[in-house]
Amino acid sequence: MATMTADEIRSIEERYPQVFQRPLYKRFAPLFLFVGILLYLIYALWFFSLPQVLRESRWERLPLFLSQWVSYDLQPEFRLDQPEITPKYPRFSALGENPNPDWVIKNAEGTFSVLIDGPGKSVTFDKSKATIVANGETVPVSLTDGKPVISGPVPDWITAHDDEVVAKMGFAGEVRVTVDRVKVRKRFLGWANFVFDTRSPFFGKSAGEVVSLIVSGPELKPGTSNLALAGDNIWNNAQWQHGDVWTKLLQTIVMAFLGTLLGGIVAFPLAFFAARNITPNGLLSQVLKRFFDFMRSVDMLIWALFFTRAFGPGPLAGSAAIFFTEIGTLGKTYSESLENIDDKPREGIKSTGANGLLVQRYGVMPEVIPVFISQTLYQWESNTRGATIIGAVGAGGIGLKLWEAMRTNSNWANVFYMVLLTLAVVFIFDNISNFLRRRLSRTIHDYNRIQAEQG
Amino acid sequence: MTLSVTAPSGATHQMADAWRRQISLRRLYTVLAVGLLLAAMFASMRFADEANAGHFFDRLPHILDFLSWLVPKDWNDVWRALFDIASPHDTGTQEFNFPLGRVYVWGGFYIPEYFELMLTTVNVALVSTFIGFIFAVPFSFIAARNLTPHPVLRLVVKRFMELLRAFPEIVIAGLFAAIVSTGPIAAIIAIGLHSIGALGKLFYEINENIDMRAEEGLRAVGANWFERVRFADLPQVLPNFMSYTLLRVEINVRASTIIGAVGGGGIGEELKLSISRGFGAKTLALVLLLFTTIFIIDQFSAWLRRKLVGEQAFLMGA
């Protein structure tokens, strides 16, 4: 590239003063913006006392909770102070009423072995001693001195307290040994009893057995067909509550659908009066526009809380909250697109002597209806997502159920199940709405093209 | 188009008939679609009404009862509640304990409780929008079809953003509430993650519509990916990015109020308490403050967006 002479540089600078000699405030605007944002972030650090919050947060819980999304554990307990050692399982354990898992072994010499992850991670014990095996190491624990005593070095995966020895074996589980009991937690990947709960007569049967029972088995409960019984058992599964979850999910969908549709129906006529090019009355237009702003600014949360108080908790309150907010949002977007229309078709219709209503019908609607539908679909899509959250304040739907399941911090698998369902719903509705909107935008595009061709 | 003045031939007749058939078919489809929509609407209404704790027509006559507790005995209490001034009606109950919430900053100077809570909510919204913006910008350049450094990377980032967008905010908030304790930080994480997905999608759609000539020019002089994005693409899209970010601030203020109501702190929590206990003056003060703040933020953001990108800022979903 040829080098520029000083004259050439100067001439370019003179030709484009707006590029080379910008006012000071414009030249330093990015710097000011940057410094401003930096200062704000420092302020936010202080405002939320972030360092302290982070110091006090318990990040070790995160992997634990996340692993609980896709796994469950069984916690057999062995009392050593009884005449005979027998495993005891908590009530409502995932194994049902008569658990006899193959990973709890009663050995010939009277000892018990629990295989937490095969023989490589296991514990073998009787009343006098326990032997914990993991990570290639074998640790004997003597129980005869009134407290558990580890003979030899203590590996780092074992914590020896005064009265308890805790051996953590990662995801697989853990063993807790005291002089009078051995407690094991064994973790399994997957969701326990997802189809049939432990009270169901189909519990513990393989898929093939269940199918053959349904097709040709004897009636398990007199008077009901096995198919109806199986359906009822799945729907009323006590642990997963499929029936309740799906009903609540439908409520969420209905809330978004009803609220958006009713909002659209009410906003549609109002938007014509709010659009300044269609309603000559400036005052009416201003009043309506401020009304839309009001409905939008009184947040969906406030509407939801009010209607929950008025109608009681449930999807009716949620639908009403979305309905009121949508009058504002859709009214605003509708009237703004009305103000952007081409005036020529209206003038054409007017020149034929048509009355006001007919002018709107044939001069305005063909142009805006696809746009309106598209905007409504967009809101429907975003309300389907929003309905989950307002549910949690009592407005019905899956939100409340999610929130309740999370509050206890123990039922993360159920939470994940509901999250998956919600994700599926959102994806499906996104795609439906996107598909319809693409079709519509083609219609809008064609309309514009035809108009352009005709000049 | 030419109009024939002679008697219509057979062909024109056929065309007119076909046209009429087509029109009546279209009308039939429209009627069917509207009928289906109305049927679905009434079915939904019935379903929502049956599933609700109170039913619509039973509760309708009592709507005004519900408004009656909202009307305070003394309208001045609304101002007192808003600015934490002692009320003459104070009997030691939570309904009128306005001065208790004062947040003293400097000697006798205090910020009224509700303003402090509103500030928390707005700060949550601003910080989470900032988080969303910072991550969404690089993601959007990776996810745009015309700018992506690698198609596989593009797919991964796109799916990731879709997941962030669809994941219920309330679950993220609940999960982090158990880790960093309930409060604004969990709300920031939840809304911030959601904003990454939401802004990222809008941003990469903008990126896919840019003028590629500047990019080609830089490519011709041997600029690498970062240089091309920084000097050819970013200047084109930045006004639009800022416009959508401002829109996101509006949405996030609302989201942070709602997350606040389910344990994220801020004004939402206070509002929920106040409404559920039926504190008229406090509720009105809170609603007034929240309404005014959202209104001001909306109007300011609309003004700024109009300055940045003109009327284009208001064409959504079309």
Interface residues (C-beta under 8 A of the other chain):
Chain A: I37 Y40 L41 A44 F47 F48 L50 V53 L54 E56 S57 R58 W59 R61 L62 F65 T247 L250 Q251 V254 M255 F257 L258 L261 L262 D293 F294 R296 S297 V298 D299 M300 L301 I302 L305 F306 R309 A310 F311 G312 P313 G314 P315 L316 A317 G318 S319 T333 E336 S337 N340 V371 S374 Q375 L377 Y378 Q379 R385 T388 I389 I390 A392 V393 G396 G399 L402 W403 M406 R407 N409 V415 V419 T422 L423 V426 F427 D430 R437 S441 I444
Chain B: L37 A40 M41 S44 M45 F47 A48 D49 A51 N52 A53 G54 H55 F56 R59 H62 I63 F66 L119 T120 N123 L126 V127 F130 E162 L163 A166 F167 P168 E169 I170 V171 G174 L175 A178 I179 V180 S181 G183 P184 I185 I188 R254 A255 T257 I258 I259 A261 V262 G268 L271 K272 I275 S276 V287 L290 F291 I294 F295 D298 E311 F314 L315 M316 G317 A318
